[in-house]
């Protein structure tokens, strides 16, 4: 079947066509029906739903790190400013890995801030600045949510035979979040700064 080609005037070739509108090509929550990865569509759909939850929460945590990086204050400002930014960059990579797994499974990733805010299980911080112990506590609570999700996702993926998602949940998301939690939690240990007991 021949596709009808629209005749384009030469002057239109350099004009951007930026007011394009069309229907979605794939609905959120659906998966491509047949992929060569040997996983049934119902398994991929279930995994994508769980991965999108993990993605929404990871995006929220990533953005909390940047918020706290900008707003941290006090005697530990320099150390935490750098630590929060380091963890932010690591979360950027985690978010990308989760999103790419969803796409690989034939799903559609959650992406926009408003959609993420509706879905995330992590409590939203206030817009204003908070004290350092509160910032760290919020981040630790967020890590706890993600760590629990990773364990549930890894178990579900294992039962479903989705080794790739199982590996991602444990290696790419769980372990880095556990490590970041440890680094953060050590800032809440009461320790004298200038004398030993």
C-alpha positions in Angstrom: 0.0 0.0 0.0 1.5 3.3 -1.1 1.6 6.1 1.4 0.4 9.4 0.1 3.1 12.1 0.3 2.2 15.6 1.0 3.8 18.0 -1.5 6.0 20.4 0.3 7.0 23.7 -1.1 10.7 24.4 -0.9 10.2 27.4 1.4 8.4 25.1 3.9 11.5 22.9 4.3 13.2 25.3 6.7 10.2 26.4 8.6 9.8 24.6 12.0 6.4 22.8 12.3 6.1 23.2 16.1 2.4 23.3 16.7 1.9 19.6 16.0 -0.9 17.7 17.7 -1.8 14.1 17.6 -3.1 11.2 19.7 -0.9 9.4 22.1 0.8 6.5 20.4 0.8 4.4 23.6 -1.3 4.9 26.7 0.3 5.0 30.2 -0.2 1.7 31.9 -0.1 -0.4 28.8 2.7 -2.4 27.3 3.6 -3.4 23.8 2.0 -6.8 23.2 4.8 -8.8 21.6 8.5 -8.3 22.4 11.4 -10.7 21.8 12.4 -10.8 25.5 10.5 -14.0 26.3 8.3 -12.4 29.0 4.5 -12.5 28.6 2.7 -9.2 28.3 0.9 -9.7 31.6 4.2 -10.1 33.5 5.7 -7.1 31.7 2.6 -5.0 32.6 2.8 -6.0 36.3 6.5 -5.2 36.4 6.1 -1.9 34.6 3.4 -0.9 37.2 5.8 -1.7 40.1 8.7 -0.1 38.3 6.7 3.1 37.7 6.0 3.3 41.4 9.7 2.9 42.1 10.4 5.5 39.5 8.0 8.1 40.9 9.5 7.6 44.4 13.1 7.7 43.1 12.3 11.0 41.1 10.9 12.4 44.4 14.0 11.4 46.3 16.3 12.8 43.6 14.6 16.1 43.7 14.6 16.2 47.5 18.4 15.9 47.4 18.7 18.9 45.1 16.3 20.9 47.3 18.3 20.1 50.4 21.6 20.8 48.5 20.4 24.3 47.8 18.8 24.9 51.2 21.2 23.3 53.7 22.7 25.6 56.3 24.7 25.5 59.5 28.1 24.2 60.7 28.0 21.1 58.5 26.9 23.1 55.4 30.0 22.4 53.2 30.0 18.6 53.9 26.3 18.2 53.4 26.1 20.5 50.4 28.6 18.3 48.6 27.1 15.0 49.9 23.6 16.0 48.9 24.8 16.9 45.4 26.7 13.6 45.1 23.7 11.6 46.1 21.5 13.7 43.7 23.8 12.7 40.8 23.7 9.1 41.8 19.9 9.2 42.0 19.8 10.8 38.5 21.5 7.6 37.2 19.1 5.3 39.2 16.1 7.2 37.8 17.4 6.7 34.2 18.1 3.0 34.7 14.5 2.4 36.1 13.0 4.4 33.2 14.9 2.5 30.6 13.9 -0.8 32.1 10.2 0.2 31.8 10.7 1.2 28.2 12.6 -2.0 27.5 9.6 -4.0 28.9 7.3 -2.2 26.5 5.8 0.2 29.0 5.5 3.9 29.3 7.4 5.8 32.0 5.9 8.3 34.4 7.8 11.5 33.8 6.2 14.8 34.6 6.4 16.4 38.0 2.7 16.7 38.5 2.2 13.0 37.6 5.0 12.0 39.9 3.6 14.0 42.8 0.2 12.3 42.4 1.8 8.8 42.5 4.8 9.1 44.9 4.4 7.6 48.4 7.1 9.9 49.8 5.8 12.7 51.9 6.2 16.1 50.2 8.5 18.5 52.1 7.5 22.1 52.5 8.7 24.7 50.1 10.7 26.5 52.7 14.0 25.7 54.4 14.2 23.2 57.2 16.8 22.4 59.8 19.5 19.9 58.9 18.3 17.0 61.1 14.8 17.3 59.5 16.3 17.4 56.0 18.3 14.2 56.8 15.3 12.5 58.4 13.2 13.2 55.4 15.8 11.7 53.1 16.1 8.7 55.3 12.3 8.2 55.3 12.4 8.4 51.5 15.2 5.9 51.3 13.3 3.5 53.6 10.3 3.6 51.2 12.4 2.9 48.2 14.4 0.1 50.0 11.1 -1.6 51.0 9.8 -1.3 47.4 13.0 -2.8 46.0 12.7 -5.8 48.2 9.1 -6.4 47.2 9.9 -5.8 43.5 12.8 -8.2 43.6 10.7 -10.9 45.1 7.8 -10.3 42.6 10.2 -10.2 39.7 11.9 -13.5 40.8 8.5 -15.2 41.1 7.5 -13.9 37.6 10.8 -15.1 36.0 11.9 -11.5 35.2 15.6 -11.8 36.0 16.4 -8.4 34.5 14.0 -6.5 36.8 15.1 -8.6 39.8 18.8 -7.7 39.1 17.9 -4.0 38.6 15.9 -3.8 41.9 18.8 -5.3 43.9 22.0 -4.2 42.1 21.0 -0.8 40.6 18.6 0.5 43.1 18.6 -1.3 46.5 22.4 -1.3 47.1 23.0 2.4 46.2 20.0 3.4 48.3 21.3 1.4 51.3 24.7 3.0 50.9 23.3 6.5 50.7 21.2 5.8 53.8 24.2 4.7 55.7 26.1 7.9 54.8 23.1 10.0 55.8 22.4 8.2 59.1 25.9 8.8 60.4 25.2 12.6 60.4 22.5 12.0 63.0 24.8 10.3 65.5 25.5 12.5 68.5 29.2 13.0 68.7 31.3 15.7 70.4 33.1 18.0 67.9 35.9 19.3 70.1 36.5 16.9 73.0 36.4 13.2 73.9 34.6 11.8 76.8 
